[in-house]
Amino acid sequence: MESVDRTSFWLLPSLSFLLPLLLTLLFMLIRKPRNKQRLKFPPGPSKLPIIGNFHQLGELPHISLCELSRKYGPVMLLHLGNVPTLAISSAEDAKEILKTHDLEFCSRPRLVGPKRLSYNFLDIAFSPYGEYWREIRKVCVHELFSAKRVQSFGALRSEEVAVMIKSISKAADSGTQIDIFQKLLSFTDQTVCKVAFGKTYEREEFGSGRFQHLLSEAVAMLGSFSAADFFPKVGWVIDRLTGLHRRLEKSFHGLDTFYQEIIDEHLDPQRTNPDHDDIVDVLLKLEKDRLSSIRLTKDHIKAVLMNVILAGIDTSAVTMDWAMAELMRSPESMKKAQDEIRTYVGSEGKIDEEDLDHLPYLKMVVKETLRLHPPGPLLLPRESMQLSKISGYDVLPKTRVLINAWAIGRNPDYWEKPDEFSPERFTDSDIDFRGQSYELLPFGGGRRGCPGINMGIAMVELALANLLYFFRWELPKGMKIGDINMKESFGLTVHKKSALYLVPIKHIYS
């Protein structure tokens, strides 16, 4: 007994030390499940170690997410690498994100890939919600893309439309087919350059189309997979090993140099004063006069130019390309659109922007194209800023949010025969694409809605009206309507996978 008592005596200090530790561990084990039970997370597919749900996205993520949502619901939680990602596929839940809880979801995920590059303007261009972003948005909305400013650029748009029509007329005279997207891309390229820089940059300038090459490379890089964005701690190593980091560095170094040259040109005392201030002029005046609450720098100007160029050139051309493809597949819709334009304009041989308000069917064609083919089908990603609730589910801070505008635009709950091209569905309809009708969200909505919507729509409607007014369009010899390939190619914007070649025939007016 004595030996037992001594053993117990020596164990007492150890037990007194272990007891609080055991109680703490027990408390943690009990508490953790209760926390999980207290939070109700959205449903979603099972994930694999490390990669999460990447293997379920497929070649066209917006379609894969749409199919997954049919099983797991319109509010779905996935994990893309280390990033929790909320996929939204209904108008009701999109409204919660974009309107009801807009302030909680108005931030952007900071792209780690570009942030690791040595260019401050990239960090500003892709900045999350904060003072800098709020001020830059004010500049864009009130100074760059106000209705008055957009209207002031009307003459520039008309000039570039005339150049495009003249180029297509040459093809019509020779009876040759054209790649309609390339014609439209050249139009949007030159128009946006005039608006932003005050001049166009033909392909022979700046070393055989230097600007066009820089732009296409930047679009490709931003639409590519960067491991650093989904595996922040180790992904940058993968990007370096695959050569992506080097390509990113080279691409944005070229853009940085190009934007600086543009700014220097505008600061040159010998520069001829233009008839209208372009975007660089406006931004330089704001920098000089310090009219904003933040001090604008050259990097801020480059960041705005970056967003304007990326948002304005490719997306508008892609929208018109899809519109022409859908009209070619629907001869009745093509005829109605052409008859409307030609009846109103007559034989004047010119379409002004003022005429567009008298072409309701054309506007319905644009709406229907944007419903079926939003240029950015998943919109630009958002990020939750705090613990929030969407449709009864808990969403943790730093969760990336993808709104599937493509899925919403083809949802049979909102649209009759949703996969059919039918502009007539918008007859006497109040549904619009400016962010207040959540069934149709090609430009997003809320604080992060596209500020350049007026500029983009003006280009699209004017160019389409002229294409349909001046020409009759035929498919290349031997090709039938059913042969038009409508498959998509995913990227920063969703293009047609195969080019649309058409034969223009001049319309003869009596």
C-alpha positions as CSV (number, residue, x, y, z in Angstrom):
1,M,0.0,0.0,0.0
2,E,2.8,2.4,0.8
3,S,4.4,1.9,-2.6
4,V,1.1,2.5,-4.3
5,D,0.6,5.7,-2.3
6,R,4.0,7.0,-3.3
7,T,3.3,6.3,-6.9
8,S,0.0,8.2,-6.7
9,F,1.8,11.0,-5.0
10,W,4.3,11.4,-7.9
11,L,1.5,11.2,-10.5
12,L,-0.5,14.0,-8.9
13,P,1.5,16.9,-10.5
14,S,1.3,15.2,-13.9
15,L,-2.4,14.7,-13.6
16,S,-2.9,18.3,-12.5
17,F,-1.1,19.5,-15.6
18,L,-2.8,17.1,-18.0
19,L,-6.3,17.6,-16.7
20,P,-6.8,21.2,-18.1
21,L,-5.2,20.1,-21.4
22,L,-7.6,17.2,-21.7
23,L,-10.6,19.3,-20.8
24,T,-9.5,21.9,-23.4
25,L,-9.2,19.3,-26.1
26,L,-12.5,17.8,-25.1
27,F,-14.1,21.3,-25.3
28,M,-12.7,21.9,-28.8
29,L,-13.9,18.5,-30.0
30,I,-17.4,19.2,-28.7
31,R,-17.4,22.8,-29.9
32,K,-16.3,22.3,-33.5
33,P,-19.2,20.1,-34.6
34,R,-21.6,22.6,-33.0
35,N,-20.1,25.4,-35.1
36,K,-20.5,23.4,-38.2
37,Q,-24.1,22.7,-37.3
38,R,-24.7,26.3,-36.7
39,L,-23.5,27.3,-40.2
40,K,-25.5,26.1,-43.1
41,F,-23.3,25.9,-46.2
42,P,-24.7,25.6,-49.8
43,P,-24.7,22.2,-51.3
44,G,-22.1,21.2,-53.9
45,P,-20.3,18.3,-55.5
46,S,-17.6,16.3,-53.6
47,K,-14.1,17.6,-54.0
48,L,-10.8,15.9,-54.6
49,P,-7.7,16.7,-52.5
50,I,-5.6,19.7,-53.6
51,I,-7.5,20.4,-56.8
52,G,-11.0,20.6,-55.3
53,N,-13.6,20.6,-58.1
54,F,-11.4,21.7,-60.9
55,H,-11.9,18.4,-62.7
56,Q,-15.6,19.0,-63.0
57,L,-15.4,22.3,-64.9
58,G,-14.7,21.0,-68.3
59,E,-13.8,22.9,-71.5
60,L,-16.7,25.3,-71.1
61,P,-17.0,26.1,-67.3
62,H,-20.3,28.0,-67.7
63,I,-22.0,25.0,-69.2
64,S,-20.5,22.6,-66.7
65,L,-21.7,24.8,-63.8
66,C,-25.1,25.0,-65.4
67,E,-25.4,21.2,-65.5
68,L,-24.1,20.8,-61.9
69,S,-26.6,23.4,-60.7
70,R,-29.5,21.1,-62.0
71,K,-28.3,18.6,-59.4
72,Y,-27.2,20.7,-56.5
73,G,-29.3,23.8,-56.9
74,P,-28.9,27.5,-58.1
75,V,-26.7,28.3,-55.1
76,M,-23.8,25.9,-55.2
77,L,-20.5,25.8,-53.3
78,L,-17.3,24.4,-55.0
79,H,-13.7,24.6,-54.2
80,L,-11.3,25.6,-57.0
81,G,-7.9,24.7,-55.6
82,N,-7.8,26.6,-52.3
83,V,-10.5,29.0,-53.2
84,P,-14.1,28.5,-52.0
85,T,-16.3,29.5,-54.9
86,L,-20.1,30.2,-54.9
87,A,-21.8,29.5,-58.2
88,I,-25.1,31.4,-58.8
89,S,-27.5,30.2,-61.5
90,S,-30.9,31.9,-60.8
91,A,-32.2,35.4,-61.2
92,E,-33.5,35.5,-57.7
93,D,-30.1,34.6,-56.1
94,A,-28.3,37.0,-58.6
95,K,-30.6,39.7,-57.3
96,E,-29.6,38.9,-53.7
97,I,-25.9,39.2,-54.7
98,L,-26.2,42.3,-56.9
99,K,-28.8,44.3,-55.1
100,T,-29.9,43.1,-51.6
101,H,-26.4,42.3,-50.4
102,D,-24.4,44.3,-53.0
103,L,-22.2,46.0,-50.4
104,E,-21.2,42.6,-48.9
105,F,-20.3,41.2,-52.4
106,C,-19.0,44.2,-54.3
107,S,-15.3,43.4,-53.9
108,R,-13.2,41.6,-56.5
109,P,-10.7,38.8,-55.7
110,R,-7.2,40.2,-55.9
111,L,-5.6,38.4,-58.8
112,V,-2.4,36.9,-57.3
113,G,-0.8,36.3,-60.7
114,P,-0.7,39.9,-61.9
115,K,0.0,41.2,-58.4
116,R,3.3,39.3,-58.4
117,L,4.3,41.2,-61.5
118,S,6.2,44.5,-61.2
119,Y,3.5,46.8,-62.6
120,N,1.4,48.9,-60.2
121,F,-1.2,49.7,-62.8
122,L,-2.3,46.0,-62.9
123,D,-2.8,46.0,-59.1
124,I,-5.0,49.1,-59.5
125,A,-6.9,47.7,-62.6
126,F,-7.9,44.6,-60.7
127,S,-8.3,46.2,-57.3
128,P,-10.7,45.0,-54.7
129,Y,-13.4,47.2,-53.1
130,G,-12.0,50.3,-51.4
131,E,-11.4,54.0,-51.6
132,Y,-9.3,53.8,-54.7
133,W,-11.8,51.7,-56.5
134,R,-14.8,53.9,-55.5
135,E,-13.0,57.0,-56.7
136,I,-11.9,55.5,-60.0
137,R,-15.5,54.3,-60.6
138,K,-16.8,57.8,-60.1
139,V,-14.3,59.0,-62.7
140,C,-15.5,56.4,-65.2
141,V,-19.2,56.9,-64.6
142,H,-19.3,60.8,-64.4
143,E,-16.3,61.8,-66.6
144,L,-15.6,59.1,-69.1
145,F,-18.8,57.3,-69.9
146,S,-21.6,59.7,-69.0
147,A,-24.4,60.0,-71.6
148,K,-23.0,63.4,-72.7
149,R,-19.5,62.1,-73.1
150,V,-20.7,59.0,-75.1
151,Q,-22.7,61.2,-77.3
152,S,-19.7,63.4,-78.0
153,F,-17.9,60.4,-79.5
154,G,-20.8,59.8,-82.0
155,A,-18.9,61.3,-84.9
156,L,-15.9,59.0,-84.3
157,R,-18.2,56.0,-84.3
158,S,-19.8,57.1,-87.5
159,E,-16.4,57.6,-89.2
160,E,-15.2,54.1,-88.3
161,V,-18.5,52.6,-89.4
162,A,-18.0,54.3,-92.8
163,V,-14.5,52.8,-93.0
164,M,-15.8,49.3,-92.3
165,I,-18.6,49.6,-94.9
166,K,-16.2,50.8,-97.5
167,S,-13.9,47.9,-96.8
168,I,-16.8,45.4,-97.1
169,S,-18.0,47.1,-100.3
170,K,-14.7,46.2,-101.9
171,A,-15.2,42.6,-101.0
172,A,-18.8,42.8,-102.4
173,D,-17.5,44.2,-105.7
174,S,-15.1,41.3,-106.1
175,G,-17.5,38.7,-104.9
176,T,-15.2,37.4,-102.2
177,Q,-16.2,36.1,-98.7
178,I,-15.1,37.8,-95.5
179,D,-14.4,36.8,-92.0
180,I,-17.1,38.9,-90.4
181,F,-15.5,38.8,-86.9
182,Q,-12.2,40.2,-88.2
183,K,-14.1,43.1,-89.9
184,L,-16.0,43.8,-86.7
185,L,-12.9,43.5,-84.5
186,S,-11.1,46.0,-86.7
187,F,-14.0,48.4,-86.3
188,T,-14.2,48.2,-82.5
189,D,-10.4,48.3,-82.3
190,Q,-10.1,51.5,-84.2
191,T,-13.2,53.1,-82.6
192,V,-12.0,52.4,-79.1
193,C,-8.5,53.6,-79.9
194,K,-9.9,56.9,-81.2
195,V,-12.1,57.3,-78.1
196,A,-9.3,56.4,-75.7
197,F,-6.1,57.7,-77.4
198,G,-7.4,60.2,-79.9
199,K,-6.0,58.3,-82.9
200,T,-6.1,54.9,-84.5
201,Y,-3.3,52.5,-84.8
202,E,-3.2,50.7,-88.1
203,R,-1.5,47.4,-88.3
204,E,1.6,48.7,-90.0
205,E,2.3,51.1,-87.2
206,F,4.3,50.3,-84.1
207,G,6.2,47.4,-85.6
208,S,3.6,45.5,-87.7
209,G,0.6,45.9,-85.5
210,R,2.3,46.1,-82.2
211,F,-0.8,47.3,-80.3
212,Q,-3.0,44.6,-81.8
213,H,-0.4,42.0,-80.8
214,L,-0.1,43.4,-77.3
215,L,-3.9,43.4,-76.9
216,S,-4.5,39.9,-78.1
217,E,-1.7,38.6,-75.9
218,A,-3.1,40.3,-72.9
219,V,-6.6,38.9,-73.5
220,A,-5.1,35.4,-73.9
221,M,-3.0,35.8,-70.7
222,L,-5.9,37.1,-68.6
223,G,-8.1,34.3,-69.9
224,S,-5.6,31.6,-69.1
225,F,-5.2,29.5,-66.0
226,S,-2.8,31.0,-63.4
227,A,-2.0,28.5,-60.7
228,A,-1.1,31.4,-58.4
229,D,-4.8,32.6,-58.4
230,F,-6.1,29.3,-57.0
231,F,-3.0,28.0,-55.0
232,P,-1.6,31.3,-53.6
233,K,1.1,29.8,-51.5
234,V,2.7,27.5,-54.2
235,G,1.0,28.4,-57.4
236,W,3.5,31.1,-58.4
237,V,6.2,28.4,-58.5
238,I,4.0,26.4,-61.0
239,D,3.5,29.6,-63.1
240,R,7.2,30.1,-63.3
241,L,8.0,26.5,-64.2
242,T,5.3,26.5,-67.0
243,G,6.6,29.8,-68.4
244,L,3.3,31.6,-67.7
245,H,4.8,34.1,-65.4
246,R,7.4,35.1,-68.0
247,R,4.7,35.5,-70.7
248,L,2.6,37.6,-68.3
249,E,5.6,39.8,-67.4
250,K,6.5,40.3,-71.1
251,S,2.9,41.0,-72.1
252,F,2.2,43.6,-69.4
253,H,5.6,45.2,-69.8
254,G,4.7,45.8,-73.4
255,L,1.4,47.4,-72.4
256,D,3.0,49.5,-69.7
257,T,5.4,50.8,-72.3
258,F,2.7,51.4,-74.8
259,Y,0.5,53.3,-72.4
260,Q,3.4,55.4,-71.3
261,E,4.1,56.4,-74.9
262,I,0.5,57.4,-75.3
263,I,0.6,59.6,-72.2
264,D,3.9,61.2,-73.3
265,E,2.3,62.0,-76.6
266,H,-0.6,63.8,-74.9
267,L,1.8,65.7,-72.7
268,D,3.9,66.9,-75.6
269,P,3.6,70.7,-75.9
270,Q,3.8,70.4,-79.7
271,R,0.8,68.2,-79.9
272,T,-2.1,69.5,-82.0
273,N,-5.2,70.2,-79.9
274,P,-7.9,67.8,-80.9
275,D,-11.5,68.7,-81.6
276,H,-12.7,66.5,-78.7
277,D,-10.9,65.4,-75.6
278,D,-10.2,61.7,-75.6
279,I,-10.1,59.6,-72.4
280,V,-6.4,60.2,-71.8
281,D,-7.0,64.0,-72.1
282,V,-9.8,63.8,-69.5
283,L,-7.7,61.7,-67.1
284,L,-4.6,64.0,-67.4
285,K,-6.7,67.0,-66.6
286,L,-8.1,65.3,-63.5
287,E,-4.6,64.4,-62.5
288,K,-3.4,68.0,-63.0
289,D,-6.3,69.7,-61.3
290,R,-6.6,67.1,-58.5
291,L,-10.3,67.2,-58.6
292,S,-10.7,63.8,-57.1
293,S,-10.4,62.8,-53.4
294,I,-7.4,60.6,-54.3
295,R,-4.3,61.7,-56.1
296,L,-4.5,60.3,-59.6
297,T,-1.1,59.1,-60.9
298,K,0.1,57.8,-64.3
299,D,-0.5,54.3,-63.0
300,H,-4.2,55.1,-62.3
301,I,-4.5,56.4,-65.9
302,K,-2.9,53.2,-67.3
303,A,-5.2,51.1,-65.1
304,V,-8.3,52.9,-66.6
305,L,-7.0,52.5,-70.1
306,M,-6.4,48.8,-69.4
307,N,-10.0,48.3,-68.4
308,V,-11.4,50.4,-71.2
309,I,-9.4,48.5,-73.9
310,L,-10.1,45.1,-72.5
311,A,-13.8,45.7,-71.9
312,G,-14.6,47.7,-75.1
313,I,-12.8,46.0,-78.1
314,D,-13.3,42.3,-77.9
315,T,-16.7,42.1,-76.2
316,S,-18.5,44.4,-78.7
317,A,-17.0,42.5,-81.7
318,V,-17.9,39.1,-80.2
319,T,-21.5,40.3,-79.6
320,M,-22.0,41.4,-83.2
321,D,-20.4,38.2,-84.5
322,W,-22.9,36.1,-82.6
323,A,-25.7,38.4,-83.8
324,M,-24.8,37.9,-87.4
325,A,-24.5,34.1,-86.9
326,E,-27.9,33.9,-85.3
327,L,-29.5,36.1,-88.0
328,M,-28.0,33.9,-90.7
329,R,-29.6,30.9,-89.0
330,S,-32.9,32.7,-88.8
331,P,-33.8,34.1,-92.3
332,E,-37.1,35.4,-91.0
333,S,-35.5,37.4,-88.2
334,M,-32.9,38.7,-90.7
335,K,-35.6,39.9,-93.1
336,K,-37.6,41.6,-90.3
337,A,-34.5,43.5,-89.1
338,Q,-33.5,44.6,-92.6
339,D,-37.0,45.6,-93.6
340,E,-37.3,47.7,-90.5
341,I,-34.1,49.5,-91.1
342,R,-34.6,50.0,-94.8
343,T,-38.2,51.2,-94.4
344,Y,-37.3,53.8,-91.9
345,V,-34.0,55.1,-93.4
346,G,-35.2,54.7,-97.0
347,S,-32.6,55.5,-99.8
348,E,-30.7,58.1,-97.9
349,G,-27.7,55.9,-97.7
350,K,-26.8,56.8,-94.2
351,I,-27.8,55.7,-90.7
352,D,-27.2,58.2,-87.9
353,E,-27.3,57.2,-84.2
354,E,-30.5,59.2,-83.8
355,D,-32.1,56.7,-86.1
356,L,-31.4,53.8,-83.7
357,D,-34.3,54.9,-81.3
358,H,-36.7,54.2,-84.2
359,L,-35.5,50.6,-84.8
360,P,-37.1,48.5,-82.0
361,Y,-36.7,45.2,-83.7
362,L,-32.9,45.8,-84.1
363,K,-32.7,46.5,-80.4
364,M,-34.6,43.2,-79.7
365,V,-32.1,41.4,-81.8
366,V,-29.3,42.8,-79.7
367,K,-31.1,41.8,-76.5
368,E,-31.7,38.3,-77.7
369,T,-28.1,37.9,-78.7
370,L,-26.9,39.0,-75.3
371,R,-29.3,36.6,-73.6
372,L,-28.0,33.6,-75.6
373,H,-24.4,34.7,-75.8
374,P,-23.3,37.0,-73.0
375,P,-19.6,37.9,-73.8
376,G,-18.5,37.0,-70.3
377,P,-20.9,34.2,-69.4
378,L,-19.7,34.0,-65.7
379,L,-19.4,37.8,-65.4
380,L,-16.3,39.0,-63.6
381,P,-15.9,37.3,-60.2
382,R,-16.9,38.9,-57.0
383,E,-15.7,38.2,-53.5
384,S,-17.6,38.2,-50.2
385,M,-16.3,40.7,-47.7
386,Q,-18.0,39.3,-44.5
387,L,-20.1,36.4,-43.3
388,S,-23.3,36.6,-45.3
389,K,-26.5,34.7,-46.1
390,I,-27.7,34.0,-49.6
391,S,-31.0,32.1,-50.0
392,G,-30.7,30.8,-46.5
393,Y,-27.1,29.6,-46.9
394,D,-24.1,30.9,-45.1
395,V,-21.3,32.3,-47.2
396,L,-17.9,32.8,-45.5
397,P,-15.7,35.9,-46.1
398,K,-13.2,35.7,-49.0
399,T,-15.5,33.4,-50.9
400,R,-15.3,33.9,-54.7
401,V,-18.7,34.4,-56.4
402,L,-19.5,33.5,-60.0
403,I,-22.8,34.6,-61.4
404,N,-23.7,32.4,-64.4
405,A,-25.4,34.8,-66.7
406,W,-25.3,32.2,-69.5
407,A,-27.3,29.7,-67.3
408,I,-29.8,32.4,-66.2
409,G,-30.3,33.5,-69.8
410,R,-31.2,30.0,-70.8
411,N,-33.3,29.1,-67.8
412,P,-36.8,27.7,-68.8
413,D,-38.2,29.2,-65.6
414,Y,-37.8,32.6,-67.1
415,W,-37.7,32.0,-70.9
416,E,-40.0,30.1,-73.2
417,K,-38.0,27.8,-75.5
418,P,-34.8,29.3,-74.0
419,D,-32.4,27.8,-76.6
420,E,-34.2,29.3,-79.6
421,F,-33.2,32.7,-81.1
422,S,-36.4,34.7,-81.0
423,P,-36.1,38.5,-80.7
424,E,-39.9,38.7,-80.7
425,R,-39.9,37.5,-77.0
426,F,-38.9,41.1,-76.0
427,T,-42.0,42.7,-77.7
428,D,-43.8,44.8,-75.1
429,S,-41.3,43.5,-72.5
430,D,-39.8,45.6,-69.8
431,I,-36.7,43.3,-69.5
432,D,-33.5,45.1,-70.2
433,F,-29.8,44.5,-69.9
434,R,-28.8,47.5,-67.7
435,G,-28.7,45.6,-64.4
436,Q,-32.2,45.9,-63.2
437,S,-33.7,42.8,-64.8
438,Y,-31.9,39.9,-63.2
439,E,-33.0,37.4,-65.9
440,L,-30.7,39.2,-68.3
441,L,-27.3,40.2,-67.0
442,P,-24.7,40.5,-69.7
443,F,-23.3,43.6,-68.1
444,G,-23.6,42.6,-64.5
445,G,-25.3,44.9,-62.0
446,G,-24.9,46.8,-58.8
447,R,-21.7,48.7,-57.8
448,R,-19.7,46.4,-60.1
449,G,-21.9,46.8,-63.2
450,C,-20.1,47.7,-66.4
451,P,-19.7,51.5,-66.5
452,G,-19.1,51.5,-70.2
453,I,-22.5,49.9,-71.2
454,N,-23.7,53.0,-73.1
455,M,-20.5,53.1,-75.2
456,G,-20.6,49.4,-76.0
457,I,-24.3,49.3,-77.0
458,A,-23.9,52.4,-79.2
459,M,-21.1,50.7,-81.1
460,V,-23.0,47.4,-81.5
461,E,-26.3,48.9,-82.6
462,L,-24.8,51.4,-85.1
463,A,-22.5,48.8,-86.7
464,L,-25.2,46.1,-87.0
465,A,-27.7,48.6,-88.4
466,N,-25.3,49.6,-91.2
467,L,-24.3,46.0,-92.0
468,L,-28.0,45.0,-92.4
469,Y,-28.8,48.2,-94.3
470,F,-26.1,48.2,-96.9
471,F,-25.7,44.5,-97.7
472,R,-27.5,41.3,-98.3
473,W,-25.7,38.4,-96.8
474,E,-25.1,34.9,-98.1
475,L,-23.2,31.9,-97.0
476,P,-20.2,30.7,-99.1
477,K,-21.1,28.5,-102.0
478,G,-22.0,25.0,-101.0
479,M,-22.7,25.9,-97.4
480,K,-26.1,25.5,-95.8
481,I,-27.7,27.1,-92.7
482,G,-27.3,23.9,-90.7
483,D,-23.5,24.0,-91.4
484,I,-23.0,27.2,-89.3
485,N,-20.9,26.1,-86.3
486,M,-22.3,27.6,-83.1
487,K,-19.8,25.9,-80.8
488,E,-18.1,28.2,-78.2
489,S,-14.5,28.8,-77.4
490,F,-13.9,29.8,-73.8
491,G,-11.6,32.6,-72.7
492,L,-11.8,36.1,-71.2
493,T,-14.7,36.4,-73.7
494,V,-16.6,33.6,-75.3
495,H,-16.0,33.5,-79.1
496,K,-17.4,31.4,-81.8
497,K,-15.1,28.4,-82.1
498,S,-15.1,28.6,-85.9
499,A,-14.9,31.7,-87.9
500,L,-18.1,32.9,-89.7
501,Y,-17.4,33.5,-93.3
502,L,-20.1,35.5,-95.3
503,V,-20.5,36.8,-98.8
504,P,-21.7,40.5,-98.8
505,I,-23.9,41.6,-101.7
506,K,-24.7,45.3,-102.1
507,H,-28.3,46.2,-101.6
508,I,-29.6,48.3,-104.5
509,Y,-31.9,51.1,-103.7
510,S,-34.4,52.4,-106.3
